[in-house]
Amino acid sequence: MQLIVYCSGSIQKGASDSRKICWTERERAAVASGAQPAHVVFLNPDDPAPDLNDTAALFGRDMYQVQSADAVIVDARERRGIGIGIEMLASRLFGTLLVAVVPPDTYYRMNNLTYRGSTVTQYVHPHLAILADGIVETFEDAGCWLRDQKAAGARPKGIESLEAAIDAYRERMLPQDEPMMTILRLLGRS
């Protein structure tokens, strides 16, 4: 079995990005090891591009690779930027499996988190929890997860995962969301 993986994570764009944790051969080797006996082919958004001034083609390249992949593996070991979020959402639109590598007690996954006036246990960032088909701790785990999902013929979440989250909000939280209810009343939508 062959698996095509899009490596979603930060790209070092200059000297100021030298401290960012990025995909390297170590992460790709760990995915490949976990996926054995499957063979993994990696699509890397940081591969050289012929024209960095062509922003439409650069964005199109990323989207084409997400669309062409069997899976997107998100490197969520540390806080990321807008591009990763777009790639995650695109995977839902294109029907590409999405697995996030999120070690415990990191920015996107914490045992206890107090914010917005509440404490959450076993917190996983809502965008990852809703959009990802799988959340794992290591890149080797991501390879195992992907191999097993492909062998089982798993179907990725689609746009319905967004619709289900909106429905959950409207049914369970919106009636107590006073700021939003005020806006809806102003708009005549309450």
C-alpha positions in Angstrom: 0.0 0.0 0.0 1.2 3.5 -0.8 0.2 6.6 1.2 0.5 10.2 -0.1 0.9 12.6 2.9 0.8 16.3 2.8 3.1 17.8 5.5 1.2 20.7 7.1 3.3 22.9 9.4 5.2 26.1 9.5 7.7 27.0 6.8 10.8 29.0 7.7 10.5 32.2 5.7 13.6 33.9 7.1 16.0 34.3 9.9 13.2 35.4 12.3 11.6 31.9 11.9 14.8 30.0 12.8 13.2 29.0 16.2 10.1 27.5 14.7 9.6 23.8 14.9 9.2 22.5 11.4 8.9 19.2 9.5 12.3 17.7 9.0 13.6 14.3 7.8 13.2 13.1 11.4 9.4 13.7 11.4 9.0 12.2 7.9 11.1 9.1 9.0 8.9 8.7 12.0 5.7 8.8 9.9 7.2 6.3 7.5 8.3 4.0 10.3 4.8 4.0 11.9 3.1 3.4 8.5 5.1 0.3 7.7 4.7 -1.9 5.7 3.0 0.9 3.7 5.2 3.1 1.6 4.8 6.9 2.3 5.3 9.6 -0.3 5.5 13.1 1.2 4.2 16.3 -0.4 6.2 19.2 1.2 4.9 22.7 0.9 8.4 24.0 1.6 9.9 22.4 -1.5 11.4 25.0 -3.8 8.9 26.8 -6.0 9.8 28.4 -9.4 8.2 31.8 -8.7 7.5 33.0 -5.2 5.9 36.1 -6.6 3.0 34.2 -8.0 0.8 34.0 -4.9 -2.2 32.5 -6.7 -0.1 29.6 -8.0 1.6 29.2 -4.6 -1.7 28.9 -2.8 -3.0 26.7 -5.6 0.0 24.4 -5.2 -0.8 23.9 -1.5 -4.5 23.3 -2.2 -3.6 20.9 -5.1 -1.3 18.9 -2.8 -4.0 18.8 0.0 -6.5 17.6 -2.6 -4.1 15.0 -4.1 -3.0 13.5 -0.8 -4.4 10.5 1.0 -4.0 12.5 4.3 -2.8 15.8 5.7 -0.7 15.4 8.8 -0.7 18.6 10.9 2.3 19.4 13.0 0.6 21.0 16.0 3.5 20.7 18.4 3.4 24.5 18.8 1.2 27.4 17.9 0.7 27.7 14.2 -0.5 30.3 11.7 -3.3 30.9 9.2 -2.0 28.6 6.5 -2.3 25.4 8.6 -5.9 26.3 9.5 -6.7 26.8 5.8 -5.1 23.5 5.0 -7.2 21.8 7.7 -10.4 23.3 6.4 -9.5 22.5 2.8 -9.0 18.8 3.8 -12.7 18.8 4.8 -13.7 20.3 1.5 -11.6 17.9 -0.5 -12.3 14.7 1.5 -8.7 14.2 2.5 -8.0 12.4 5.8 -6.7 14.8 8.5 -4.6 13.7 11.5 -3.0 16.2 13.9 0.2 15.5 15.9 -0.6 17.2 19.2 1.6 16.2 22.2 0.1 16.5 25.7 0.6 19.7 27.6 1.3 21.8 24.5 -0.5 24.9 23.1 -3.4 23.0 21.5 -3.8 20.2 24.1 -3.7 20.6 27.8 -4.7 18.5 30.8 -6.1 21.6 32.5 -6.8 25.0 30.9 -8.4 28.0 32.6 -9.6 30.7 30.1 -12.7 32.7 29.4 -13.9 32.3 33.0 -13.9 28.5 33.0 -11.6 25.5 33.5 -11.5 22.8 31.0 -9.9 19.4 31.6 -8.5 17.3 28.8 -8.6 20.4 26.5 -8.0 20.0 22.8 -8.4 23.2 20.7 -11.9 23.2 19.3 -10.7 23.6 15.7 -8.6 20.5 15.9 -11.1 18.5 17.9 -13.9 19.2 15.3 -11.9 19.2 12.1 -9.4 16.4 12.6 -10.2 12.8 11.9 -7.6 11.8 14.4 -5.4 13.3 17.1 -2.2 11.6 18.0 0.9 12.4 20.2 3.8 11.5 17.8 4.6 11.4 14.2 5.1 7.6 14.4 1.6 7.4 15.9 0.4 9.4 12.9 1.9 6.9 10.5 0.2 4.0 12.3 -3.1 5.8 12.5 -3.0 6.6 8.7 -2.0 3.1 7.7 -4.8 1.6 9.8 -7.4 4.1 8.6 -6.6 3.5 4.9 -6.6 -0.3 5.4 -10.0 0.0 7.0 -11.3 2.2 4.2 -12.1 5.0 6.6 -14.0 8.0 5.3 -12.8 11.5 6.3 -15.1 14.0 7.9 -16.6 16.4 5.4 -18.2 19.8 5.5 -21.0 18.3 7.6 -18.6 18.4 10.6 -18.8 22.2 10.4 -22.6 22.2 10.1 -22.9 19.8 13.1 -20.8 22.2 15.2 -23.0 25.2 14.2 -26.1 23.2 15.0 -24.6 22.2 18.4 -23.9 25.9 19.1 -27.4 27.0 18.0 -29.1 24.4 20.1 -27.0 24.2 23.3 -25.2 27.5 23.7 -26.8 30.3 21.6 -29.8 30.8 24.0 -27.3 31.7 26.8 -24.9 33.7 24.6 -26.2 37.1 25.5 -23.7 39.1 23.3 -24.8 37.1 20.3 -28.5 37.2 21.2 -28.2 41.0 21.4 -26.7 41.2 18.0 -29.4 38.9 16.6 -32.1 41.0 18.1 -30.6 44.1 16.5 -30.6 42.4 13.2 -34.2 41.2 13.7 -33.1 37.5 13.6 -34.0 36.4 17.2 
